[in-house]
């Protein structure tokens, strides 16, 4: 049995779904810098580490 490789990046719609957003809202949030992105040529991706950090920071700020 082979293991699936760990996900390192999401596409923008996938990251949006994880955050409860639709496709258009996710792209708008990415364009506004609200979702962290990196570019590989024409591909726009959301690093899992950056998304996790963003969520953790938002939770910590909300808990204060």
PyMOL Python script that loads the backbone (N, CA, C, O; Angstrom):
from pymol import cmd

cmd.read_pdbstr("""\
ATOM      1  N   UNK A   1       0.849  -1.183   0.000  1.00  0.00           N
ATOM      2  CA  UNK A   1       0.000   0.000   0.000  1.00  0.00           C
ATOM      3  C   UNK A   1       0.890   1.240   0.000  1.00  0.00           C
ATOM      4  O   UNK A   1       1.811   1.346   0.810  1.00  0.00           O
ATOM      5  N   UNK A   2       0.620   2.166  -0.895  1.00  0.00           N
ATOM      6  CA  UNK A   2       1.403   3.393  -0.968  1.00  0.00           C
ATOM      7  C   UNK A   2       0.652   4.526  -0.284  1.00  0.00           C
ATOM      8  O   UNK A   2      -0.573   4.622  -0.357  1.00  0.00           O
ATOM      9  N   UNK A   3       1.414   5.371   0.376  1.00  0.00           N
ATOM     10  CA  UNK A   3       0.835   6.515   1.064  1.00  0.00           C
ATOM     11  C   UNK A   3       0.705   7.684   0.103  1.00  0.00           C
ATOM     12  O   UNK A   3       1.527   7.865  -0.795  1.00  0.00           O
ATOM     13  N   UNK A   4      -0.343   8.473   0.308  1.00  0.00           N
ATOM     14  CA  UNK A   4      -0.489   9.699  -0.476  1.00  0.00           C
ATOM     15  C   UNK A   4       0.527  10.701   0.021  1.00  0.00           C
ATOM     16  O   UNK A   4       0.750  10.803   1.228  1.00  0.00           O
ATOM     17  N   UNK A   5       1.157  11.456  -0.890  1.00  0.00           N
ATOM     18  CA  UNK A   5       2.088  12.492  -0.432  1.00  0.00           C
ATOM     19  C   UNK A   5       1.335  13.588   0.316  1.00  0.00           C
ATOM     20  O   UNK A   5       0.165  13.853   0.040  1.00  0.00           O
ATOM     21  N   UNK A   6       2.014  14.212   1.255  1.00  0.00           N
ATOM     22  CA  UNK A   6       1.414  15.308   2.015  1.00  0.00           C
ATOM     23  C   UNK A   6       1.132  16.484   1.089  1.00  0.00           C
ATOM     24  O   UNK A   6       1.950  16.824   0.234  1.00  0.00           O
ATOM     25  N   UNK A   7      -0.017  17.093   1.266  1.00  0.00           N
ATOM     26  CA  UNK A   7      -0.389  18.256   0.471  1.00  0.00           C
ATOM     27  C   UNK A   7       0.441  19.443   0.940  1.00  0.00           C
ATOM     28  O   UNK A   7       0.454  19.756   2.130  1.00  0.00           O
ATOM     29  N   UNK A   8       1.124  20.098   0.030  1.00  0.00           N
ATOM     30  CA  UNK A   8       1.934  21.266   0.361  1.00  0.00           C
ATOM     31  C   UNK A   8       1.287  22.567  -0.092  1.00  0.00           C
ATOM     32  O   UNK A   8       1.500  23.618   0.514  1.00  0.00           O
ATOM     33  N   UNK A   9       0.492  22.495  -1.164  1.00  0.00           N
ATOM     34  CA  UNK A   9      -0.193  23.682  -1.676  1.00  0.00           C
ATOM     35  C   UNK A   9      -1.605  23.305  -2.104  1.00  0.00           C
ATOM     36  O   UNK A   9      -1.880  22.165  -2.480  1.00  0.00           O
ATOM     37  N   UNK A  10      -2.488  24.291  -2.036  1.00  0.00           N
ATOM     38  CA  UNK A  10      -3.857  24.144  -2.534  1.00  0.00           C
ATOM     39  C   UNK A  10      -4.030  25.087  -3.708  1.00  0.00           C
ATOM     40  O   UNK A  10      -3.325  26.091  -3.812  1.00  0.00           O
ATOM     41  N   UNK A  11      -4.971  24.768  -4.599  1.00  0.00           N
ATOM     42  CA  UNK A  11      -5.329  25.797  -5.568  1.00  0.00           C
ATOM     43  C   UNK A  11      -6.279  26.758  -4.855  1.00  0.00           C
ATOM     44  O   UNK A  11      -6.791  26.438  -3.782  1.00  0.00           O
ATOM     45  N   UNK A  12      -6.515  27.912  -5.430  1.00  0.00           N
ATOM     46  CA  UNK A  12      -7.290  28.954  -4.751  1.00  0.00           C
ATOM     47  C   UNK A  12      -8.720  28.502  -4.438  1.00  0.00           C
ATOM     48  O   UNK A  12      -9.186  28.728  -3.321  1.00  0.00           O
ATOM     49  N   UNK A  13      -9.434  27.872  -5.380  1.00  0.00           N
ATOM     50  CA  UNK A  13     -10.786  27.428  -5.030  1.00  0.00           C
ATOM     51  C   UNK A  13     -10.810  26.400  -3.899  1.00  0.00           C
ATOM     52  O   UNK A  13     -11.718  26.414  -3.068  1.00  0.00           O
ATOM     53  N   UNK A  14      -9.814  25.506  -3.865  1.00  0.00           N
ATOM     54  CA  UNK A  14      -9.743  24.505  -2.802  1.00  0.00           C
ATOM     55  C   UNK A  14      -9.501  25.172  -1.447  1.00  0.00           C
ATOM     56  O   UNK A  14     -10.145  24.820  -0.458  1.00  0.00           O
ATOM     57  N   UNK A  15      -8.587  26.122  -1.400  1.00  0.00           N
ATOM     58  CA  UNK A  15      -8.337  26.860  -0.158  1.00  0.00           C
ATOM     59  C   UNK A  15      -9.588  27.611   0.262  1.00  0.00           C
ATOM     60  O   UNK A  15      -9.912  27.666   1.448  1.00  0.00           O
ATOM     61  N   UNK A  16     -10.288  28.185  -0.696  1.00  0.00           N
ATOM     62  CA  UNK A  16     -11.534  28.880  -0.406  1.00  0.00           C
ATOM     63  C   UNK A  16     -12.572  27.954   0.194  1.00  0.00           C
ATOM     64  O   UNK A  16     -13.256  28.321   1.150  1.00  0.00           O
ATOM     65  N   UNK A  17     -12.696  26.751  -0.358  1.00  0.00           N
ATOM     66  CA  UNK A  17     -13.652  25.776   0.190  1.00  0.00           C
ATOM     67  C   UNK A  17     -13.308  25.435   1.631  1.00  0.00           C
ATOM     68  O   UNK A  17     -14.198  25.299   2.471  1.00  0.00           O
ATOM     69  N   UNK A  18     -12.019  25.297   1.920  1.00  0.00           N
ATOM     70  CA  UNK A  18     -11.594  25.000   3.292  1.00  0.00           C
ATOM     71  C   UNK A  18     -11.973  26.131   4.247  1.00  0.00           C
ATOM     72  O   UNK A  18     -12.187  25.904   5.438  1.00  0.00           O
ATOM     73  N   UNK A  19     -12.054  27.343   3.714  1.00  0.00           N
ATOM     74  CA  UNK A  19     -12.409  28.514   4.516  1.00  0.00           C
ATOM     75  C   UNK A  19     -13.896  28.853   4.421  1.00  0.00           C
ATOM     76  O   UNK A  19     -14.343  29.849   4.989  1.00  0.00           O
ATOM     77  N   UNK A  20     -14.660  28.030   3.708  1.00  0.00           N
ATOM     78  CA  UNK A  20     -16.091  28.257   3.584  1.00  0.00           C
ATOM     79  C   UNK A  20     -16.463  29.311   2.560  1.00  0.00           C
ATOM     80  O   UNK A  20     -17.513  29.944   2.673  1.00  0.00           O
ATOM     81  N   UNK A  21     -15.610  29.507   1.556  1.00  0.00           N
ATOM     82  CA  UNK A  21     -15.849  30.510   0.520  1.00  0.00           C
ATOM     83  C   UNK A  21     -16.125  29.839  -0.813  1.00  0.00           C
ATOM     84  O   UNK A  21     -15.698  28.712  -1.061  1.00  0.00           O
ATOM     85  N   UNK A  22     -16.836  30.542  -1.652  1.00  0.00           N
ATOM     86  CA  UNK A  22     -17.010  30.107  -3.024  1.00  0.00           C
ATOM     87  C   UNK A  22     -15.782  30.478  -3.848  1.00  0.00           C
ATOM     88  O   UNK A  22     -14.874  31.161  -3.373  1.00  0.00           O
ATOM     89  N   UNK A  23     -15.778  30.014  -5.085  1.00  0.00           N
ATOM     90  CA  UNK A  23     -14.635  30.231  -5.989  1.00  0.00           C
ATOM     91  C   UNK A  23     -14.341  31.719  -6.197  1.00  0.00           C
ATOM     92  O   UNK A  23     -13.199  32.152  -6.044  1.00  0.00           O
ATOM     93  N   UNK A  24     -15.361  32.498  -6.543  1.00  0.00           N
ATOM     94  CA  UNK A  24     -15.147  33.916  -6.828  1.00  0.00           C
ATOM     95  C   UNK A  24     -14.660  34.670  -5.597  1.00  0.00           C
ATOM     96  O   UNK A  24     -13.752  35.495  -5.697  1.00  0.00           O
ATOM     97  N   UNK A  25     -15.253  34.397  -4.442  1.00  0.00           N
ATOM     98  CA  UNK A  25     -14.845  35.053  -3.197  1.00  0.00           C
ATOM     99  C   UNK A  25     -13.401  34.678  -2.856  1.00  0.00           C
ATOM    100  O   UNK A  25     -12.639  35.520  -2.382  1.00  0.00           O
ATOM    101  N   UNK A  26     -13.025  33.426  -3.094  1.00  0.00           N
ATOM    102  CA  UNK A  26     -11.657  32.982  -2.814  1.00  0.00           C
ATOM    103  C   UNK A  26     -10.653  33.724  -3.691  1.00  0.00           C
ATOM    104  O   UNK A  26      -9.615  34.169  -3.203  1.00  0.00           O
ATOM    105  N   UNK A  27     -10.955  33.860  -4.983  1.00  0.00           N
ATOM    106  CA  UNK A  27     -10.047  34.593  -5.868  1.00  0.00           C
ATOM    107  C   UNK A  27      -9.979  36.068  -5.488  1.00  0.00           C
ATOM    108  O   UNK A  27      -8.916  36.682  -5.572  1.00  0.00           O
ATOM    109  N   UNK A  28     -11.107  36.638  -5.069  1.00  0.00           N
ATOM    110  CA  UNK A  28     -11.115  38.042  -4.641  1.00  0.00           C
ATOM    111  C   UNK A  28     -10.279  38.206  -3.372  1.00  0.00           C
ATOM    112  O   UNK A  28      -9.529  39.173  -3.245  1.00  0.00           O
ATOM    113  N   UNK A  29     -10.404  37.270  -2.437  1.00  0.00           N
ATOM    114  CA  UNK A  29      -9.619  37.332  -1.201  1.00  0.00           C
ATOM    115  C   UNK A  29      -8.132  37.156  -1.497  1.00  0.00           C
ATOM    116  O   UNK A  29      -7.297  37.816  -0.878  1.00  0.00           O
ATOM    117  N   UNK A  30      -7.797  36.288  -2.419  1.00  0.00           N
ATOM    118  CA  UNK A  30      -6.398  36.093  -2.807  1.00  0.00           C
ATOM    119  C   UNK A  30      -5.850  37.368  -3.454  1.00  0.00           C
ATOM    120  O   UNK A  30      -4.729  37.780  -3.157  1.00  0.00           O
ATOM    121  N   UNK A  31      -6.630  37.990  -4.330  1.00  0.00           N
ATOM    122  CA  UNK A  31      -6.193  39.222  -4.998  1.00  0.00           C
ATOM    123  C   UNK A  31      -6.010  40.357  -3.998  1.00  0.00           C
ATOM    124  O   UNK A  31      -5.150  41.218  -4.182  1.00  0.00           O
ATOM    125  N   UNK A  32      -6.826  40.361  -2.929  1.00  0.00           N
ATOM    126  CA  UNK A  32      -6.737  41.403  -1.902  1.00  0.00           C
ATOM    127  C   UNK A  32      -5.656  41.108  -0.866  1.00  0.00           C
ATOM    128  O   UNK A  32      -5.419  41.915   0.033  1.00  0.00           O
ATOM    129  N   UNK A  33      -4.997  39.947  -0.990  1.00  0.00           N
ATOM    130  CA  UNK A  33      -3.949  39.587  -0.035  1.00  0.00           C
ATOM    131  C   UNK A  33      -4.490  38.995   1.258  1.00  0.00           C
ATOM    132  O   UNK A  33      -3.743  38.830   2.222  1.00  0.00           O
ATOM    133  N   UNK A  34      -5.782  38.673   1.289  1.00  0.00           N
ATOM    134  CA  UNK A  34      -6.381  38.095   2.488  1.00  0.00           C
ATOM    135  C   UNK A  34      -6.087  36.605   2.608  1.00  0.00           C
ATOM    136  O   UNK A  34      -6.105  36.048   3.706  1.00  0.00           O
ATOM    137  N   UNK A  35      -5.818  35.967   1.485  1.00  0.00           N
ATOM    138  CA  UNK A  35      -5.376  34.569   1.451  1.00  0.00           C
ATOM    139  C   UNK A  35      -3.949  34.593   0.906  1.00  0.00           C
ATOM    140  O   UNK A  35      -3.712  35.158  -0.161  1.00  0.00           O
ATOM    141  N   UNK A  36      -2.993  33.989   1.620  1.00  0.00           N
ATOM    142  CA  UNK A  36      -1.598  34.002   1.159  1.00  0.00           C
ATOM    143  C   UNK A  36      -1.421  33.134  -0.082  1.00  0.00           C
ATOM    144  O   UNK A  36      -1.883  31.994  -0.121  1.00  0.00           O
ATOM    145  N   UNK A  37      -0.758  33.671  -1.082  1.00  0.00           N
ATOM    146  CA  UNK A  37      -0.552  32.926  -2.325  1.00  0.00           C
ATOM    147  C   UNK A  37       0.901  33.009  -2.779  1.00  0.00           C
ATOM    148  O   UNK A  37       1.648  33.914  -2.406  1.00  0.00           O
ATOM    149  N   UNK A  38       1.265  32.039  -3.589  1.00  0.00           N
ATOM    150  CA  UNK A  38       2.537  32.061  -4.310  1.00  0.00           C
ATOM    151  C   UNK A  38       2.229  31.735  -5.761  1.00  0.00           C
ATOM    152  O   UNK A  38       1.221  31.095  -6.061  1.00  0.00           O
ATOM    153  N   UNK A  39       3.090  32.171  -6.650  1.00  0.00           N
ATOM    154  CA  UNK A  39       2.865  31.968  -8.082  1.00  0.00           C
ATOM    155  C   UNK A  39       3.972  31.083  -8.649  1.00  0.00           C
ATOM    156  O   UNK A  39       5.157  31.292  -8.390  1.00  0.00           O
ATOM    157  N   UNK A  40       3.549  30.085  -9.432  1.00  0.00           N
ATOM    158  CA  UNK A  40       4.455  29.235 -10.199  1.00  0.00           C
ATOM    159  C   UNK A  40       4.116  29.473 -11.656  1.00  0.00           C
ATOM    160  O   UNK A  40       3.232  28.820 -12.209  1.00  0.00           O
ATOM    161  N   UNK A  41       4.816  30.405 -12.277  1.00  0.00           N
ATOM    162  CA  UNK A  41       4.461  30.768 -13.641  1.00  0.00           C
ATOM    163  C   UNK A  41       3.066  31.358 -13.644  1.00  0.00           C
ATOM    164  O   UNK A  41       2.830  32.391 -13.017  1.00  0.00           O
ATOM    165  N   UNK A  42       2.133  30.716 -14.342  1.00  0.00           N
ATOM    166  CA  UNK A  42       0.751  31.188 -14.386  1.00  0.00           C
ATOM    167  C   UNK A  42      -0.106  30.595 -13.262  1.00  0.00           C
ATOM    168  O   UNK A  42      -1.236  31.034 -13.048  1.00  0.00           O
ATOM    169  N   UNK A  43       0.421  29.611 -12.553  1.00  0.00           N
ATOM    170  CA  UNK A  43      -0.358  28.949 -11.509  1.00  0.00           C
ATOM    171  C   UNK A  43      -0.312  29.735 -10.204  1.00  0.00           C
ATOM    172  O   UNK A  43       0.763  30.118  -9.743  1.00  0.00           O
ATOM    173  N   UNK A  44      -1.459  29.970  -9.620  1.00  0.00           N
ATOM    174  CA  UNK A  44      -1.561  30.643  -8.333  1.00  0.00           C
ATOM    175  C   UNK A  44      -1.918  29.575  -7.301  1.00  0.00           C
ATOM    176  O   UNK A  44      -2.933  28.892  -7.439  1.00  0.00           O
ATOM    177  N   UNK A  45      -1.093  29.431  -6.277  1.00  0.00           N
ATOM    178  CA  UNK A  45      -1.300  28.403  -5.265  1.00  0.00           C
ATOM    179  C   UNK A  45      -1.262  29.012  -3.868  1.00  0.00           C
ATOM    180  O   UNK A  45      -0.686  30.077  -3.646  1.00  0.00           O
ATOM    181  N   UNK A  46      -1.895  28.302  -2.931  1.00  0.00           N
ATOM    182  CA  UNK A  46      -1.943  28.716  -1.532  1.00  0.00           C
ATOM    183  C   UNK A  46      -1.134  27.698  -0.729  1.00  0.00           C
ATOM    184  O   UNK A  46      -1.536  26.538  -0.636  1.00  0.00           O
ATOM    185  N   UNK A  47       0.006  28.109  -0.143  1.00  0.00           N
ATOM    186  CA  UNK A  47       0.800  27.168   0.644  1.00  0.00           C
ATOM    187  C   UNK A  47       0.030  26.733   1.887  1.00  0.00           C
ATOM    188  O   UNK A  47      -0.527  27.567   2.601  1.00  0.00           O
ATOM    189  N   UNK A  48       0.002  25.433   2.142  1.00  0.00           N
ATOM    190  CA  UNK A  48      -0.693  24.890   3.311  1.00  0.00           C
ATOM    191  C   UNK A  48      -0.150  25.504   4.592  1.00  0.00           C
ATOM    192  O   UNK A  48      -0.924  25.856   5.483  1.00  0.00           O
ATOM    193  N   UNK A  49       1.157  25.636   4.698  1.00  0.00           N
ATOM    194  CA  UNK A  49       1.781  26.189   5.899  1.00  0.00           C
ATOM    195  C   UNK A  49       1.304  27.621   6.138  1.00  0.00           C
ATOM    196  O   UNK A  49       0.982  27.982   7.270  1.00  0.00           O
ATOM    197  N   UNK A  50       1.257  28.428   5.099  1.00  0.00           N
ATOM    198  CA  UNK A  50       0.829  29.816   5.245  1.00  0.00           C
ATOM    199  C   UNK A  50      -0.652  29.902   5.595  1.00  0.00           C
ATOM    200  O   UNK A  50      -1.051  30.746   6.397  1.00  0.00           O
ATOM    201  N   UNK A  51      -1.470  29.035   5.001  1.00  0.00           N
ATOM    202  CA  UNK A  51      -2.895  29.028   5.312  1.00  0.00           C
ATOM    203  C   UNK A  51      -3.127  28.595   6.760  1.00  0.00           C
ATOM    204  O   UNK A  51      -3.932  29.198   7.469  1.00  0.00           O
ATOM    205  N   UNK A  52      -2.424  27.555   7.194  1.00  0.00           N
ATOM    206  CA  UNK A  52      -2.533  27.101   8.585  1.00  0.00           C
ATOM    207  C   UNK A  52      -2.120  28.206   9.552  1.00  0.00           C
ATOM    208  O   UNK A  52      -2.782  28.427  10.566  1.00  0.00           O
ATOM    209  N   UNK A  53      -1.027  28.899   9.240  1.00  0.00           N
ATOM    210  CA  UNK A  53      -0.542  29.992  10.095  1.00  0.00           C
ATOM    211  C   UNK A  53      -1.564  31.126  10.152  1.00  0.00           C
ATOM    212  O   UNK A  53      -1.822  31.681  11.220  1.00  0.00           O
ATOM    213  N   UNK A  54      -2.140  31.467   9.007  1.00  0.00           N
ATOM    214  CA  UNK A  54      -3.141  32.522   8.948  1.00  0.00           C
ATOM    215  C   UNK A  54      -4.340  32.176   9.842  1.00  0.00           C
ATOM    216  O   UNK A  54      -4.845  33.033  10.567  1.00  0.00           O
ATOM    217  N   UNK A  55      -4.785  30.937   9.788  1.00  0.00           N
ATOM    218  CA  UNK A  55      -5.923  30.500  10.607  1.00  0.00           C
ATOM    219  C   UNK A  55      -5.563  30.525  12.085  1.00  0.00           C
ATOM    220  O   UNK A  55      -6.355  30.982  12.909  1.00  0.00           O
ATOM    221  N   UNK A  56      -4.375  30.037  12.427  1.00  0.00           N
ATOM    222  CA  UNK A  56      -3.926  30.053  13.827  1.00  0.00           C
ATOM    223  C   UNK A  56      -3.856  31.470  14.373  1.00  0.00           C
ATOM    224  O   UNK A  56      -4.296  31.722  15.495  1.00  0.00           O
ATOM    225  N   UNK A  57      -3.310  32.396  13.598  1.00  0.00           N
ATOM    226  CA  UNK A  57      -3.203  33.791  14.035  1.00  0.00           C
ATOM    227  C   UNK A  57      -4.569  34.433  14.203  1.00  0.00           C
ATOM    228  O   UNK A  57      -4.791  35.212  15.129  1.00  0.00           O
ATOM    229  N   UNK A  58      -5.488  34.097  13.293  1.00  0.00           N
ATOM    230  CA  UNK A  58      -6.848  34.641  13.399  1.00  0.00           C
ATOM    231  C   UNK A  58      -7.555  34.107  14.656  1.00  0.00           C
ATOM    232  O   UNK A  58      -8.274  34.838  15.336  1.00  0.00           O
ATOM    233  N   UNK A  59      -7.335  32.830  14.944  1.00  0.00           N
ATOM    234  CA  UNK A  59      -7.935  32.225  16.136  1.00  0.00           C
ATOM    235  C   UNK A  59      -7.340  32.834  17.402  1.00  0.00           C
ATOM    236  O   UNK A  59      -8.061  33.100  18.364  1.00  0.00           O
ATOM    237  N   UNK A  60      -6.033  33.052  17.401  1.00  0.00           N
ATOM    238  CA  UNK A  60      -5.376  33.642  18.574  1.00  0.00           C
ATOM    239  C   UNK A  60      -5.847  35.069  18.804  1.00  0.00           C
ATOM    240  O   UNK A  60      -6.063  35.475  19.946  1.00  0.00           O
ATOM    241  N   UNK A  61      -6.010  35.832  17.730  1.00  0.00           N
ATOM    242  CA  UNK A  61      -6.478  37.213  17.847  1.00  0.00           C
ATOM    243  C   UNK A  61      -7.923  37.245  18.327  1.00  0.00           C
ATOM    244  O   UNK A  61      -8.311  38.139  19.080  1.00  0.00           O
ATOM    245  N   UNK A  62      -8.706  36.291  17.902  1.00  0.00           N
ATOM    246  CA  UNK A  62     -10.117  36.237  18.306  1.00  0.00           C
ATOM    247  C   UNK A  62     -10.266  35.822  19.769  1.00  0.00           C
ATOM    248  O   UNK A  62     -11.219  36.217  20.441  1.00  0.00           O
ATOM    249  N   UNK A  63      -9.309  35.017  20.259  1.00  0.00           N
ATOM    250  CA  UNK A  63      -9.371  34.528  21.641  1.00  0.00           C
ATOM    251  C   UNK A  63      -8.987  35.601  22.655  1.00  0.00           C
ATOM    252  O   UNK A  63      -9.285  35.464  23.842  1.00  0.00           O
ATOM    253  N   UNK A  64      -8.330  36.665  22.203  1.00  0.00           N
ATOM    254  CA  UNK A  64      -7.883  37.717  23.131  1.00  0.00           C
ATOM    255  C   UNK A  64      -9.018  38.534  23.646  1.00  0.00           C
ATOM    256  O   UNK A  64      -8.808  39.456  24.434  1.00  0.00           O
TER     257      UNK A  64
END
""", "prot")
cmd.dss("prot")
cmd.show_as("cartoon", "prot")
cmd.util.cbc("prot")
cmd.orient("prot")
